[in-house]
Amino acid sequence: MPRAFTNDFSWSKSRHEKLQECSRAYYLYYYRSWGGWGAGAPSDVRELYLLKKLGNRFTWAGSMVHDSLRDALLDWRAGREVVPEKVVDRALSTMRDDFRFSRGKSYRTQKGRKAFSGLVEHEYNEPLPDEAWKQNAETVRTALDWFFQSRWPALARGLKPTQWLEVDAGAEFSSFSLDGVKVFAIPDFAYVDADGAPVVVDWKTGKMREGYDEQVLGYALYVSMRYRLPLEKVRASLVYLNDGVEHQVQVDENAVAGFKERFAQSVARMRGLLADPATNTPKDESAFPQSDNAAVCARCVFRRPCGREAAVRAA
């Protein structure tokens, strides 16, 4: 018998940030929309699930870059040739197809490619100029061009089979347990360098912002625990592709202790919103108040079911 599909409690940096930004969006995303993929789900739950799956143009560009780099790294690991121009052309061609699919709101009647469900800008008919979409494509092109001219392709091609650890393995694979809580941590790239030190890498298409160091600290813990490697030997790197900047993240006793303390506080807050922690059953919706920040609502896929669509338009 296959294991029943249940909404088990877990932690991730994105889940933490969702709760920090708006507890109502957190409730809708992780609880109220649960089961919305089923044909027998209530219509409001199906709608929440559809909205939950939408991205925005910035996350879309980032995922296109990450997917392209993942495929290139996997090809190099397998000893296959990678032609940078073809990688860029394929990414931009896929984006054109995605754009047409989303603009026509085809996601409401059919499935697109697995990694793309549509864009919130189209769902809410946001009046964006063509230049904004062109700039989004240019973000992808610039990030990929910089990567293929950087040190990373030669490094990847030079790795021995035993030096490869992971390449964006996905949520089904990349998790570990911390204080009894399942933690999702999915490094974009992890390998062992020539000195025997494990290295975790996270590609970024946006600007530096607070919280990214914390994210790769989680990756360092994951790699250390999964592969039974000394945590003090793990190196972590944030690579800002569009700025051409590499930022080394300090992995030491103090940094990890700080991460674990903040993790415990985050978990405590999440569990405090549960009516039954044993079954991950949330309290009533009223325990999850809406944000009163219009800028937060303007970025949110749930602005319509929250009754904030008109306010966002006015703002």
C-alpha distance (Angstrom), angle and dihedral (degrees) to the residues before:
residue distance angle dihedral
M1 . . .
P2 3.83 . .
R3 3.79 117.0 .
A4 3.80 113.2 -96.0
F5 3.79 114.1 -105.0
T6 3.80 104.9 -116.4
N7 3.79 135.1 173.3
D8 3.79 97.4 -115.3
F9 3.78 123.0 -176.5
S10 3.80 115.3 -102.0
W11 3.79 139.5 153.7
S12 3.79 134.0 -128.5
K13 3.78 135.0 158.9
S14 3.81 90.6 -110.5
R15 3.81 91.2 51.8
H16 3.79 90.5 50.3
E17 3.80 91.2 50.1
K18 3.80 92.3 48.1
L19 3.80 90.4 56.7
Q20 3.80 91.8 44.9
E21 3.79 91.3 53.9
C22 3.81 100.9 43.3
S23 3.79 128.9 -12.1
R24 3.82 92.5 -157.1
A25 3.82 91.6 55.7
Y26 3.82 87.4 47.4
Y27 3.81 90.4 53.6
L28 3.81 93.7 47.4
Y29 3.80 93.6 45.2
Y30 3.80 100.4 45.8
Y31 3.81 102.7 26.7
R32 3.82 120.6 12.3
S33 3.82 94.2 47.2
W34 3.81 92.5 49.7
G35 3.79 111.9 126.0
G36 3.80 93.0 15.3
W37 3.80 90.7 129.8
G38 3.81 91.2 69.3
A39 3.78 121.4 98.8
G40 3.80 89.9 -132.8
A41 3.79 95.8 51.2
P42 3.83 117.9 119.6
S43 3.79 112.7 -94.2
D44 3.81 94.0 -114.0
V45 3.80 91.3 52.3
R46 3.83 91.3 48.2
E47 3.81 88.9 51.3
L48 3.81 92.5 50.3
Y49 3.79 90.3 49.5
L50 3.81 91.6 50.4
L51 3.81 90.9 50.2
K52 3.81 91.4 45.8
K53 3.80 90.6 59.1
L54 3.82 94.4 54.6
G55 3.78 119.6 102.1
N56 3.79 131.6 -163.9
R57 3.77 128.4 -117.9
F58 3.80 93.1 -96.3
T59 3.80 96.8 51.0
W60 3.82 88.1 42.9
A61 3.81 91.2 56.4
G62 3.79 90.5 46.3
S63 3.80 92.8 50.6
M64 3.81 91.2 49.0
V65 3.80 90.1 54.7
H66 3.81 93.1 44.7
D67 3.80 92.5 48.5
S68 3.80 91.6 48.7
L69 3.80 92.7 49.8
R70 3.80 92.0 45.4
D71 3.80 90.9 54.0
A72 3.81 92.1 46.4
L73 3.80 92.1 50.1
L74 3.80 92.0 47.9
D75 3.80 89.8 50.6
W76 3.80 91.5 51.5
R77 3.79 91.1 47.6
A78 3.80 88.9 53.4
G79 3.82 91.4 47.7
R80 3.80 94.8 -110.5
E81 3.78 124.9 142.5
V82 3.80 119.6 -106.9
V83 3.81 120.6 -155.0
P84 3.83 107.9 -159.2
E85 3.83 94.6 -155.3
K86 3.80 90.7 55.0
V87 3.79 91.8 48.7
V88 3.81 91.4 53.4
D89 3.81 93.5 44.4
R90 3.80 91.6 49.2
A91 3.80 92.2 50.1
L92 3.81 93.4 50.1
S93 3.80 92.1 45.1
T94 3.80 90.3 51.7
M95 3.79 89.7 49.9
R96 3.80 91.5 53.4
D97 3.81 89.8 52.4
D98 3.81 91.1 46.3
F99 3.79 91.5 49.7
R100 3.80 93.5 53.5
F101 3.80 90.9 45.9
S102 3.81 92.0 51.2
R103 3.81 97.8 40.2
G104 3.80 89.5 57.2
K105 3.85 89.7 47.1
S106 3.79 87.9 -126.0
Y107 3.82 87.8 154.8
R108 3.81 86.6 79.3
T109 3.80 93.1 63.7
Q110 3.81 106.8 23.0
K111 3.75 143.7 19.5
G112 3.77 121.4 -100.3
R113 3.77 125.0 -161.7
K114 3.79 114.6 -39.1
A115 3.79 96.4 -105.5
F116 3.82 96.5 46.6
S117 3.81 129.7 61.9
G118 3.79 103.2 164.4
L119 3.79 139.7 -80.4
V120 3.78 129.8 -79.4
E121 3.83 90.2 -140.6
H122 3.81 89.6 66.0
E123 3.79 95.1 40.9
Y124 3.81 90.3 57.6
N125 3.81 96.1 34.6
E126 3.79 93.1 -122.7
P127 3.83 110.4 -169.7
L128 3.80 100.9 -121.9
P129 3.81 121.9 165.3
D130 3.80 119.2 -123.1
E131 3.79 88.3 -111.5
A132 3.80 90.8 66.5
W133 3.80 91.1 57.1
K134 3.81 91.7 45.0
Q135 3.80 89.8 51.9
N136 3.79 89.4 51.9
A137 3.80 90.5 55.8
E138 3.79 89.9 46.1
T139 3.80 89.3 54.7
V140 3.80 88.6 58.9
R141 3.80 93.7 45.4
T142 3.82 93.3 48.0
A143 3.81 93.6 47.6
L144 3.81 93.4 49.9
D145 3.81 93.4 43.7
W146 3.80 91.3 52.8
F147 3.79 92.6 47.2
F148 3.79 94.5 52.8
Q149 3.81 90.5 49.5
S150 3.80 93.6 46.7
R151 3.80 131.0 86.4
W152 3.79 93.2 -95.2
P153 3.84 101.6 84.3
A154 3.82 92.3 53.2
L155 3.80 90.4 45.6
A156 3.81 92.5 51.0
R157 3.80 94.1 45.7
G158 3.81 89.9 50.2
L159 3.81 96.1 54.1
K160 3.80 117.7 109.9
P161 3.82 116.7 -130.6
T162 3.81 90.5 -104.7
Q163 3.81 91.5 55.4
W164 3.80 95.9 61.2
L165 3.80 114.2 94.4
E166 3.81 108.8 164.4
V167 3.79 144.2 -18.2
D168 3.82 112.2 -161.6
A169 3.80 92.5 -51.6
G170 3.82 95.5 -176.6
A171 3.80 134.9 -121.6
E172 3.81 92.9 -71.7
F173 3.80 89.3 66.3
S174 3.79 110.9 22.7
S175 3.78 110.1 73.8
F176 3.77 138.6 105.1
S177 3.78 138.3 -174.6
L178 3.80 121.4 -104.2
D179 3.81 119.1 178.8
G180 3.80 88.0 -17.6
V181 3.82 93.9 -53.9
K182 3.79 123.4 117.4
V183 3.81 107.4 -121.7
F184 3.80 122.7 -164.3
A185 3.80 113.8 -143.9
I186 3.81 119.0 164.1
P187 3.81 114.3 -179.5
D188 3.79 114.8 -159.9
F189 3.79 90.9 -138.3
A190 3.80 133.5 2.4
Y191 3.79 127.8 178.1
V192 3.79 143.5 147.6
D193 3.79 114.1 -105.6
A194 3.81 128.0 -139.4
D195 3.81 90.8 -89.1
G196 3.81 91.8 54.9
A197 3.81 94.6 -105.8
P198 3.81 117.6 138.0
V199 3.81 112.6 -125.5
V200 3.82 127.2 -161.7
V201 3.80 119.4 -162.5
D202 3.79 131.4 -166.6
W203 3.82 120.4 -168.5
K204 3.81 116.9 -144.7
T205 3.81 129.0 -168.4
G206 3.79 94.8 -176.1
K207 3.77 134.5 64.8
M208 3.78 126.0 -76.1
R209 3.77 112.5 -81.5
E210 3.77 140.3 168.2
G211 3.78 114.2 -82.1
Y212 3.78 100.3 37.1
D213 3.82 92.9 98.2
E214 3.78 88.4 53.1
Q215 3.78 90.4 52.7
V216 3.80 95.1 56.0
L217 3.80 91.5 43.8
G218 3.80 84.7 63.1
Y219 3.80 88.9 51.1
A220 3.80 90.5 51.2
L221 3.80 90.9 53.0
Y222 3.79 90.5 47.8
V223 3.82 94.6 51.0
S224 3.80 91.9 45.0
M225 3.79 93.4 51.3
R226 3.80 99.0 38.8
Y227 3.79 96.1 47.9
R228 3.81 96.6 30.9
L229 3.76 93.2 -121.1
P230 3.82 125.1 152.2
L231 3.79 108.3 -93.2
E232 3.80 91.8 -144.6
K233 3.82 89.2 62.1
V234 3.82 95.6 53.2
R235 3.80 116.4 108.2
A236 3.79 121.8 -160.6
S237 3.78 129.7 -159.4
L238 3.79 134.7 -172.0
V239 3.80 111.1 -158.0
Y240 3.81 115.7 -161.2
L241 3.79 100.0 -158.7
N242 3.80 99.4 -171.2
D243 3.78 93.0 48.2
G244 3.80 94.9 39.3
V245 3.81 91.3 -129.0
E246 3.80 129.9 138.8
H247 3.79 117.4 -158.9
Q248 3.79 120.5 -165.8
V249 3.80 113.9 -144.7
Q250 3.78 117.6 -144.8
V251 3.81 111.6 -118.7
D252 3.78 108.1 -170.9
E253 3.78 140.3 124.9
N254 3.81 95.0 -83.0
A255 3.81 94.8 46.3
V256 3.80 92.6 49.1
A257 3.81 92.4 45.1
G258 3.79 88.9 52.7
F259 3.80 91.2 49.2
K260 3.80 91.8 51.1
E261 3.81 92.0 48.4
R262 3.81 92.6 51.1
F263 3.80 90.0 43.9
A264 3.82 90.8 54.3
Q265 3.81 91.2 49.8
S266 3.80 91.2 49.2
V267 3.80 92.9 49.0
A268 3.81 91.0 48.1
R269 3.80 91.0 53.8
M270 3.81 92.1 48.4
R271 3.80 92.6 48.3
G272 3.78 89.8 47.4
L273 3.81 87.3 65.3
L274 3.79 93.0 57.1
A275 3.79 124.6 98.3
D276 3.80 89.3 -161.3
P277 3.82 115.9 18.0
A278 3.81 91.7 -173.2
T279 3.82 91.5 65.0
N280 3.82 97.5 27.1
T281 3.80 89.5 -118.5
P282 3.82 112.0 162.7
K283 3.75 127.5 -136.2
D284 3.79 119.4 -107.7
E285 3.80 117.5 -61.3
S286 3.80 89.4 -105.2
A287 3.82 88.1 71.0
F288 3.81 87.9 65.4
P289 3.82 106.9 63.7
Q290 3.79 122.2 -163.7
S291 3.76 121.2 -108.9
D292 3.80 114.0 -104.9
N293 3.82 90.8 -150.0
A294 3.82 109.8 106.9
A295 3.81 90.3 -160.4
V296 3.81 89.8 59.9
C297 3.80 91.0 48.9
A298 3.80 90.4 49.3
R299 3.81 89.2 61.3
C300 3.80 94.8 44.0
V301 3.81 126.6 102.3
F302 3.81 90.0 -152.0
R303 3.80 98.0 60.6
R304 3.84 91.9 113.5
P305 3.83 99.3 50.7
C306 3.80 87.9 42.6
G307 3.80 90.4 55.4
R308 3.81 92.0 -119.8
E309 3.80 100.1 113.5
A310 3.82 95.4 97.9
A311 3.80 92.2 45.7
V312 3.81 90.9 51.9
R313 3.79 91.5 49.9
A314 3.80 90.6 50.0
A315 3.79 92.1 48.9
